[in-house]
Amino acid sequence: MAKGRFVLRYRGEGVVPDADVTRVQQLPGAVVVDSSARMLVVEADAGPLRALVDGLPDWVLAPEQAFVVPDVRQKIERPPT
């Protein structure tokens, strides 16, 4: 099964429980790619990660989304005459 990237967001009161973050870090095959005060970006298999997050209160799991930013710089179509 291919790994995917997922965003875990803590929606509870107060600070993120260290025990929850440790459980995510110790999930076999999971890698915490980035983190902030209330979010983790995790690369892992979807099934085991979903099962873990379902058992953690106040956490929400969503697949990471990437967007292509359009190039809005002006371009010269032809040289001036």
Biopython code that builds the backbone (N, CA, C, O; Angstrom):
import numpy as np
from Bio.PDB.StructureBuilder import StructureBuilder

atoms = [
    (1, "MET", "N", (0.850, -1.186, 0.000)),
    (1, "MET", "CA", (0.000, 0.000, 0.000)),
    (1, "MET", "C", (0.892, 1.245, 0.000)),
    (1, "MET", "O", (1.872, 1.312, 0.743)),
    (2, "ALA", "N", (0.558, 2.203, -0.814)),
    (2, "ALA", "CA", (1.347, 3.433, -0.917)),
    (2, "ALA", "C", (1.036, 4.362, 0.251)),
    (2, "ALA", "O", (-0.088, 4.431, 0.747)),
    (3, "LYS", "N", (2.063, 5.059, 0.659)),
    (3, "LYS", "CA", (1.879, 6.020, 1.737)),
    (3, "LYS", "C", (1.275, 7.298, 1.190)),
    (3, "LYS", "O", (1.476, 7.652, 0.028)),
    (4, "GLY", "N", (0.538, 7.975, 2.036)),
    (4, "GLY", "CA", (-0.020, 9.268, 1.690)),
    (4, "GLY", "C", (0.349, 10.270, 2.762)),
    (4, "GLY", "O", (0.853, 9.903, 3.823)),
    (5, "ARG", "N", (0.097, 11.527, 2.482)),
    (5, "ARG", "CA", (0.344, 12.570, 3.473)),
    (5, "ARG", "C", (-0.993, 13.031, 4.034)),
    (5, "ARG", "O", (-1.958, 13.243, 3.300)),
    (6, "PHE", "N", (-1.024, 13.178, 5.350)),
    (6, "PHE", "CA", (-2.247, 13.541, 6.048)),
    (6, "PHE", "C", (-1.967, 14.667, 7.035)),
    (6, "PHE", "O", (-0.869, 14.775, 7.582)),
    (7, "VAL", "N", (-2.976, 15.501, 7.253)),
    (7, "VAL", "CA", (-2.899, 16.584, 8.228)),
    (7, "VAL", "C", (-3.740, 16.185, 9.425)),
    (7, "VAL", "O", (-4.926, 15.887, 9.287)),
    (8, "LEU", "N", (-3.127, 16.179, 10.600)),
    (8, "LEU", "CA", (-3.840, 15.922, 11.840)),
    (8, "LEU", "C", (-3.962, 17.238, 12.580)),
    (8, "LEU", "O", (-2.962, 17.907, 12.835)),
    (9, "ARG", "N", (-5.189, 17.611, 12.927)),
    (9, "ARG", "CA", (-5.435, 18.880, 13.624)),
    (9, "ARG", "C", (-6.055, 18.594, 14.976)),
    (9, "ARG", "O", (-7.034, 17.856, 15.084)),
    (10, "TYR", "N", (-5.467, 19.192, 16.013)),
    (10, "TYR", "CA", (-5.998, 19.052, 17.366)),
    (10, "TYR", "C", (-7.040, 20.132, 17.592)),
    (10, "TYR", "O", (-6.742, 21.320, 17.468)),
    (11, "ARG", "N", (-8.266, 19.727, 17.926)),
    (11, "ARG", "CA", (-9.364, 20.671, 18.107)),
    (11, "ARG", "C", (-9.819, 20.759, 19.561)),
    (11, "ARG", "O", (-10.872, 21.330, 19.845)),
    (12, "GLY", "N", (-9.049, 20.207, 20.469)),
    (12, "GLY", "CA", (-9.413, 20.222, 21.876)),
    (12, "GLY", "C", (-8.992, 21.506, 22.571)),
    (12, "GLY", "O", (-8.385, 22.390, 21.966)),
    (13, "GLU", "N", (-9.321, 21.589, 23.839)),
    (13, "GLU", "CA", (-8.950, 22.738, 24.667)),
    (13, "GLU", "C", (-7.502, 22.590, 25.134)),
    (13, "GLU", "O", (-7.019, 21.478, 25.345)),
    (14, "GLY", "N", (-6.830, 23.700, 25.288)),
    (14, "GLY", "CA", (-5.473, 23.693, 25.833)),
    (14, "GLY", "C", (-4.432, 23.233, 24.832)),
    (14, "GLY", "O", (-4.636, 23.293, 23.620)),
    (15, "VAL", "N", (-3.308, 22.771, 25.368)),
    (15, "VAL", "CA", (-2.189, 22.362, 24.527)),
    (15, "VAL", "C", (-2.378, 20.929, 24.043)),
    (15, "VAL", "O", (-3.146, 20.158, 24.617)),
    (16, "VAL", "N", (-1.671, 20.598, 22.992)),
    (16, "VAL", "CA", (-1.729, 19.252, 22.429)),
    (16, "VAL", "C", (-1.144, 18.261, 23.432)),
    (16, "VAL", "O", (-0.052, 18.494, 23.951)),
    (17, "PRO", "N", (-1.841, 17.161, 23.718)),
    (17, "PRO", "CA", (-1.293, 16.159, 24.640)),
    (17, "PRO", "C", (-0.041, 15.495, 24.063)),
    (17, "PRO", "O", (-0.068, 14.974, 22.948)),
    (18, "ASP", "N", (1.031, 15.515, 24.809)),
    (18, "ASP", "CA", (2.286, 14.913, 24.356)),
    (18, "ASP", "C", (2.123, 13.414, 24.108)),
    (18, "ASP", "O", (2.765, 12.860, 23.216)),
    (19, "ALA", "N", (1.271, 12.758, 24.890)),
    (19, "ALA", "CA", (1.059, 11.318, 24.722)),
    (19, "ALA", "C", (0.457, 11.015, 23.349)),
    (19, "ALA", "O", (0.804, 10.007, 22.733)),
    (20, "ASP", "N", (-0.434, 11.873, 22.867)),
    (20, "ASP", "CA", (-1.041, 11.673, 21.549)),
    (20, "ASP", "C", (0.009, 11.805, 20.448)),
    (20, "ASP", "O", (0.055, 10.990, 19.528)),
    (21, "VAL", "N", (0.847, 12.830, 20.546)),
    (21, "VAL", "CA", (1.895, 13.036, 19.544)),
    (21, "VAL", "C", (2.867, 11.853, 19.547)),
    (21, "VAL", "O", (3.304, 11.407, 18.486)),
    (22, "THR", "N", (3.199, 11.356, 20.707)),
    (22, "THR", "CA", (4.099, 10.202, 20.828)),
    (22, "THR", "C", (3.489, 8.978, 20.171)),
    (22, "THR", "O", (4.193, 8.230, 19.493)),
    (23, "ARG", "N", (2.185, 8.758, 20.359)),
    (23, "ARG", "CA", (1.511, 7.608, 19.736)),
    (23, "ARG", "C", (1.567, 7.710, 18.211)),
    (23, "ARG", "O", (1.768, 6.703, 17.532)),
    (24, "VAL", "N", (1.394, 8.903, 17.675)),
    (24, "VAL", "CA", (1.466, 9.084, 16.219)),
    (24, "VAL", "C", (2.892, 8.827, 15.748)),
    (24, "VAL", "O", (3.093, 8.157, 14.735)),
    (25, "GLN", "N", (3.882, 9.345, 16.464)),
    (25, "GLN", "CA", (5.283, 9.164, 16.075)),
    (25, "GLN", "C", (5.699, 7.692, 16.137)),
    (25, "GLN", "O", (6.556, 7.262, 15.365)),
    (26, "GLN", "N", (5.104, 6.923, 17.042)),
    (26, "GLN", "CA", (5.480, 5.520, 17.209)),
    (26, "GLN", "C", (4.693, 4.574, 16.311)),
    (26, "GLN", "O", (4.929, 3.366, 16.339)),
    (27, "LEU", "N", (3.774, 5.089, 15.526)),
    (27, "LEU", "CA", (3.021, 4.248, 14.603)),
    (27, "LEU", "C", (3.987, 3.668, 13.573)),
    (27, "LEU", "O", (4.713, 4.424, 12.927)),
    (28, "PRO", "N", (4.017, 2.340, 13.404)),
    (28, "PRO", "CA", (4.955, 1.733, 12.453)),
    (28, "PRO", "C", (4.758, 2.270, 11.031)),
    (28, "PRO", "O", (3.645, 2.272, 10.505)),
    (29, "GLY", "N", (5.838, 2.716, 10.429)),
    (29, "GLY", "CA", (5.797, 3.216, 9.068)),
    (29, "GLY", "C", (5.393, 4.669, 8.931)),
    (29, "GLY", "O", (5.384, 5.200, 7.821)),
    (30, "ALA", "N", (5.059, 5.327, 10.032)),
    (30, "ALA", "CA", (4.629, 6.732, 9.978)),
    (30, "ALA", "C", (5.815, 7.656, 10.219)),
    (30, "ALA", "O", (6.695, 7.374, 11.033)),
    (31, "VAL", "N", (5.814, 8.772, 9.485)),
    (31, "VAL", "CA", (6.853, 9.784, 9.638)),
    (31, "VAL", "C", (6.161, 11.131, 9.803)),
    (31, "VAL", "O", (5.350, 11.523, 8.964)),
    (32, "VAL", "N", (6.482, 11.847, 10.895)),
    (32, "VAL", "CA", (5.966, 13.200, 11.076)),
    (32, "VAL", "C", (6.838, 14.126, 10.249)),
    (32, "VAL", "O", (8.005, 14.346, 10.572)),
    (33, "VAL", "N", (6.265, 14.670, 9.173)),
    (33, "VAL", "CA", (7.003, 15.495, 8.229)),
    (33, "VAL", "C", (7.149, 16.922, 8.744)),
    (33, "VAL", "O", (8.196, 17.546, 8.575)),
    (34, "ASP", "N", (6.088, 17.437, 9.377)),
    (34, "ASP", "CA", (6.096, 18.817, 9.864)),
    (34, "ASP", "C", (5.127, 18.900, 11.030)),
    (34, "ASP", "O", (4.221, 18.077, 11.159)),
    (35, "SER", "N", (5.324, 19.897, 11.872)),
    (35, "SER", "CA", (4.410, 20.086, 12.999)),
    (35, "SER", "C", (4.354, 21.560, 13.370)),
    (35, "SER", "O", (5.283, 22.327, 13.117)),
    (36, "SER", "N", (3.240, 21.927, 13.974)),
    (36, "SER", "CA", (3.063, 23.265, 14.517)),
    (36, "SER", "C", (2.390, 23.098, 15.873)),
    (36, "SER", "O", (2.300, 21.981, 16.383)),
    (37, "ALA", "N", (1.924, 24.175, 16.453)),
    (37, "ALA", "CA", (1.351, 24.114, 17.794)),
    (37, "ALA", "C", (0.138, 23.184, 17.869)),
    (37, "ALA", "O", (-0.060, 22.529, 18.892)),
    (38, "ARG", "N", (-0.684, 23.108, 16.809)),
    (38, "ARG", "CA", (-1.905, 22.310, 16.860)),
    (38, "ARG", "C", (-2.078, 21.367, 15.673)),
    (38, "ARG", "O", (-3.146, 20.777, 15.508)),
    (39, "MET", "N", (-1.044, 21.216, 14.843)),
    (39, "MET", "CA", (-1.161, 20.361, 13.662)),
    (39, "MET", "C", (0.082, 19.517, 13.456)),
    (39, "MET", "O", (1.189, 19.885, 13.851)),
    (40, "LEU", "N", (-0.138, 18.368, 12.821)),
    (40, "LEU", "CA", (0.941, 17.490, 12.406)),
    (40, "LEU", "C", (0.712, 17.126, 10.942)),
    (40, "LEU", "O", (-0.423, 16.874, 10.535)),
    (41, "VAL", "N", (1.771, 17.097, 10.158)),
    (41, "VAL", "CA", (1.711, 16.555, 8.811)),
    (41, "VAL", "C", (2.428, 15.212, 8.879)),
    (41, "VAL", "O", (3.611, 15.140, 9.211)),
    (42, "VAL", "N", (1.688, 14.146, 8.557)),
    (42, "VAL", "CA", (2.208, 12.796, 8.729)),
    (42, "VAL", "C", (2.163, 12.058, 7.397)),
    (42, "VAL", "O", (1.173, 12.126, 6.668)),
    (43, "GLU", "N", (3.243, 11.357, 7.094)),
    (43, "GLU", "CA", (3.282, 10.480, 5.930)),
    (43, "GLU", "C", (3.150, 9.057, 6.446)),
    (43, "GLU", "O", (4.013, 8.574, 7.179)),
    (44, "ALA", "N", (2.058, 8.380, 6.058)),
    (44, "ALA", "CA", (1.788, 7.036, 6.577)),
    (44, "ALA", "C", (0.748, 6.348, 5.710)),
    (44, "ALA", "O", (0.139, 6.964, 4.836)),
    (45, "ASP", "N", (0.556, 5.059, 5.968)),
    (45, "ASP", "CA", (-0.530, 4.322, 5.338)),
    (45, "ASP", "C", (-1.848, 4.800, 5.948)),
    (45, "ASP", "O", (-1.929, 5.043, 7.152)),
    (46, "ALA", "N", (-2.868, 4.931, 5.118)),
    (46, "ALA", "CA", (-4.140, 5.508, 5.562)),
    (46, "ALA", "C", (-4.846, 4.655, 6.608)),
    (46, "ALA", "O", (-5.375, 5.196, 7.579)),
    (47, "GLY", "N", (-4.868, 3.355, 6.437)),
    (47, "GLY", "CA", (-5.622, 2.483, 7.336)),
    (47, "GLY", "C", (-5.163, 2.539, 8.786)),
    (47, "GLY", "O", (-5.962, 2.853, 9.669)),
    (48, "PRO", "N", (-3.891, 2.242, 9.053)),
    (48, "PRO", "CA", (-3.424, 2.281, 10.442)),
    (48, "PRO", "C", (-3.508, 3.681, 11.062)),
    (48, "PRO", "O", (-3.798, 3.819, 12.250)),
    (49, "LEU", "N", (-3.256, 4.710, 10.262)),
    (49, "LEU", "CA", (-3.332, 6.069, 10.804)),
    (49, "LEU", "C", (-4.770, 6.423, 11.155)),
    (49, "LEU", "O", (-5.019, 7.017, 12.204)),
    (50, "ARG", "N", (-5.724, 6.067, 10.290)),
    (50, "ARG", "CA", (-7.136, 6.327, 10.554)),
    (50, "ARG", "C", (-7.582, 5.604, 11.827)),
    (50, "ARG", "O", (-8.306, 6.169, 12.648)),
    (51, "ALA", "N", (-7.143, 4.347, 11.986)),
    (51, "ALA", "CA", (-7.502, 3.585, 13.182)),
    (51, "ALA", "C", (-6.948, 4.246, 14.442)),
    (51, "ALA", "O", (-7.627, 4.293, 15.468)),
    (52, "LEU", "N", (-5.733, 4.750, 14.372)),
    (52, "LEU", "CA", (-5.144, 5.422, 15.530)),
    (52, "LEU", "C", (-5.881, 6.702, 15.861)),
    (52, "LEU", "O", (-6.211, 6.941, 17.023)),
    (53, "VAL", "N", (-6.148, 7.536, 14.857)),
    (53, "VAL", "CA", (-6.791, 8.831, 15.089)),
    (53, "VAL", "C", (-8.227, 8.646, 15.578)),
    (53, "VAL", "O", (-8.718, 9.460, 16.360)),
    (54, "ASP", "N", (-8.907, 7.588, 15.132)),
    (54, "ASP", "CA", (-10.266, 7.326, 15.616)),
    (54, "ASP", "C", (-10.285, 7.089, 17.120)),
    (54, "ASP", "O", (-11.300, 7.333, 17.772)),
    (55, "GLY", "N", (-9.177, 6.619, 17.676)),
    (55, "GLY", "CA", (-9.086, 6.387, 19.111)),
    (55, "GLY", "C", (-8.551, 7.573, 19.900)),
    (55, "GLY", "O", (-8.496, 7.518, 21.129)),
    (56, "LEU", "N", (-8.157, 8.641, 19.221)),
    (56, "LEU", "CA", (-7.634, 9.829, 19.906)),
    (56, "LEU", "C", (-8.726, 10.900, 19.943)),
    (56, "LEU", "O", (-9.169, 11.363, 18.892)),
    (57, "PRO", "N", (-9.162, 11.297, 21.135)),
    (57, "PRO", "CA", (-10.198, 12.328, 21.200)),
    (57, "PRO", "C", (-9.668, 13.690, 20.741)),
    (57, "PRO", "O", (-8.498, 14.013, 20.947)),
    (58, "ASP", "N", (-10.528, 14.466, 20.129)),
    (58, "ASP", "CA", (-10.249, 15.843, 19.717)),
    (58, "ASP", "C", (-9.262, 15.980, 18.566)),
    (58, "ASP", "O", (-8.736, 17.072, 18.354)),
    (59, "TRP", "N", (-8.990, 14.922, 17.820)),
    (59, "TRP", "CA", (-8.124, 14.995, 16.650)),
    (59, "TRP", "C", (-8.954, 14.780, 15.396)),
    (59, "TRP", "O", (-9.880, 13.970, 15.388)),
    (60, "VAL", "N", (-8.617, 15.513, 14.328)),
    (60, "VAL", "CA", (-9.284, 15.392, 13.036)),
    (60, "VAL", "C", (-8.224, 15.058, 11.996)),
    (60, "VAL", "O", (-7.143, 15.647, 11.989)),
    (61, "LEU", "N", (-8.540, 14.110, 11.118)),
    (61, "LEU", "CA", (-7.612, 13.663, 10.086)),
    (61, "LEU", "C", (-8.155, 14.032, 8.715)),
    (61, "LEU", "O", (-9.330, 13.804, 8.424)),
    (62, "ALA", "N", (-7.303, 14.602, 7.873)),
    (62, "ALA", "CA", (-7.687, 14.935, 6.500)),
    (62, "ALA", "C", (-6.483, 14.708, 5.593)),
    (62, "ALA", "O", (-5.344, 14.921, 6.010)),
    (63, "PRO", "N", (-6.723, 14.278, 4.360)),
    (63, "PRO", "CA", (-5.596, 14.134, 3.430)),
    (63, "PRO", "C", (-5.016, 15.496, 3.090)),
    (63, "PRO", "O", (-5.743, 16.484, 2.990)),
    (64, "GLU", "N", (-3.708, 15.540, 2.913)),
    (64, "GLU", "CA", (-3.052, 16.798, 2.538)),
    (64, "GLU", "C", (-3.484, 17.171, 1.122)),
    (64, "GLU", "O", (-3.574, 16.311, 0.246)),
    (65, "GLN", "N", (-3.746, 18.442, 0.909)),
    (65, "GLN", "CA", (-4.118, 18.929, -0.409)),
    (65, "GLN", "C", (-3.047, 19.894, -0.897)),
    (65, "GLN", "O", (-2.531, 20.712, -0.136)),
    (66, "ALA", "N", (-2.725, 19.782, -2.174)),
    (66, "ALA", "CA", (-1.752, 20.682, -2.786)),
    (66, "ALA", "C", (-2.442, 21.440, -3.913)),
    (66, "ALA", "O", (-3.272, 20.882, -4.632)),
    (67, "PHE", "N", (-2.101, 22.683, -4.057)),
    (67, "PHE", "CA", (-2.691, 23.533, -5.083)),
    (67, "PHE", "C", (-1.584, 24.119, -5.947)),
    (67, "PHE", "O", (-0.523, 24.497, -5.451)),
    (68, "VAL", "N", (-1.847, 24.189, -7.242)),
    (68, "VAL", "CA", (-0.905, 24.801, -8.170)),
    (68, "VAL", "C", (-1.196, 26.297, -8.199)),
    (68, "VAL", "O", (-2.325, 26.717, -8.450)),
    (69, "VAL", "N", (-0.176, 27.084, -7.942)),
    (69, "VAL", "CA", (-0.321, 28.539, -7.960)),
    (69, "VAL", "C", (-0.058, 29.015, -9.388)),
    (69, "VAL", "O", (1.009, 28.739, -9.937)),
    (70, "PRO", "N", (-1.003, 29.721, -9.996)),
    (70, "PRO", "CA", (-0.793, 30.150, -11.380)),
    (70, "PRO", "C", (0.286, 31.226, -11.475)),
    (70, "PRO", "O", (0.479, 32.023, -10.557)),
    (71, "ASP", "N", (0.979, 31.225, -12.605)),
    (71, "ASP", "CA", (1.998, 32.236, -12.877)),
    (71, "ASP", "C", (1.293, 33.443, -13.486)),
    (71, "ASP", "O", (0.839, 33.380, -14.629)),
    (72, "VAL", "N", (1.196, 34.536, -12.740)),
    (72, "VAL", "CA", (0.463, 35.724, -13.202)),
    (72, "VAL", "C", (1.397, 36.838, -13.671)),
    (72, "VAL", "O", (0.966, 37.968, -13.902)),
    (73, "ARG", "N", (2.669, 36.510, -13.806)),
    (73, "ARG", "CA", (3.601, 37.521, -14.301)),
    (73, "ARG", "C", (3.305, 37.824, -15.762)),
    (73, "ARG", "O", (2.922, 36.935, -16.522)),
    (74, "GLN", "N", (3.480, 39.060, -16.144)),
    (74, "GLN", "CA", (3.255, 39.450, -17.535)),
    (74, "GLN", "C", (4.394, 38.938, -18.393)),
    (74, "GLN", "O", (5.553, 38.930, -17.976)),
    (75, "LYS", "N", (4.046, 38.507, -19.607)),
    (75, "LYS", "CA", (5.043, 37.984, -20.537)),
    (75, "LYS", "C", (4.995, 38.806, -21.815)),
    (75, "LYS", "O", (3.937, 39.291, -22.218)),
    (76, "ILE", "N", (6.133, 38.954, -22.435)),
    (76, "ILE", "CA", (6.211, 39.662, -23.708)),
    (76, "ILE", "C", (5.958, 38.621, -24.798)),
    (76, "ILE", "O", (6.712, 37.660, -24.952)),
    (77, "GLU", "N", (4.884, 38.836, -25.543)),
    (77, "GLU", "CA", (4.529, 37.896, -26.612)),
    (77, "GLU", "C", (5.483, 38.013, -27.803)),
    (77, "GLU", "O", (5.937, 37.008, -28.350)),
    (78, "ARG", "N", (5.774, 39.239, -28.189)),
    (78, "ARG", "CA", (6.718, 39.482, -29.289)),
    (78, "ARG", "C", (7.487, 40.760, -28.981)),
    (78, "ARG", "O", (6.990, 41.628, -28.262)),
    (79, "PRO", "N", (8.681, 40.878, -29.514)),
    (79, "PRO", "CA", (9.478, 42.072, -29.232)),
    (79, "PRO", "C", (8.834, 43.315, -29.869)),
    (79, "PRO", "O", (8.171, 43.212, -30.901)),
    (80, "PRO", "N", (9.031, 44.486, -29.249)),
    (80, "PRO", "CA", (8.454, 45.700, -29.831)),
    (80, "PRO", "C", (9.098, 46.023, -31.189)),
    (80, "PRO", "O", (10.271, 45.720, -31.409)),
    (81, "THR", "N", (8.330, 46.634, -32.090)),
    (81, "THR", "CA", (8.848, 46.951, -33.415)),
    (81, "THR", "C", (9.245, 48.397, -33.539)),
    (81, "THR", "O", (9.702, 48.824, -34.600)),
]
sb = StructureBuilder()
sb.init_structure("model")
sb.init_model(0)
sb.init_chain("A")
sb.init_seg("    ")
for serial, (resi, resn, name, xyz) in enumerate(atoms, 1):
    if name == "N":
        sb.init_residue(resn, " ", resi, " ")
    sb.init_atom(name, np.array(xyz, "f"), 0.0, 1.0, " ", f" {name:<3s}", serial, name[0])
structure = sb.get_structure()
